[in-house]
């Protein structure tokens, strides 16, 4: 069983930066990908980005490309989401997730991800 715990959410102003962390625990933790999703009330959970746990390769949704960066720390079993140039449209609950397998655009689908954190609120004021 894998447990994921996100921290680092909060209230910021447009243009500010924020870094989220997701700490993983479990007897053996070797996912294929670690990812971030976000969700506004009444909307679908949206893919933000993901990182290959082994080689560190990352990919992002177009809406955050160039502003958000995902990194990981093997020693701490932690993945990070650095968010720069935040705007009010980035306001959402952010979720960390892990998957042992997905392929191509299938990785953008929340159903491909097995484990989820509880979420952390990010609010960006204008």
Secondary structure, DSSP 4 states (H G I P E B T S, - for coil): --EEEEE--EEEETT--EEEEEEEE-SS---SEEEEEEE-TTS--EEEEEEETTT--EEE-TTTTTTEEEEEETTTTEEEEEE-S--GGG-EEEEEEEES---GGGGGSGGG--EE---EEEEEE-
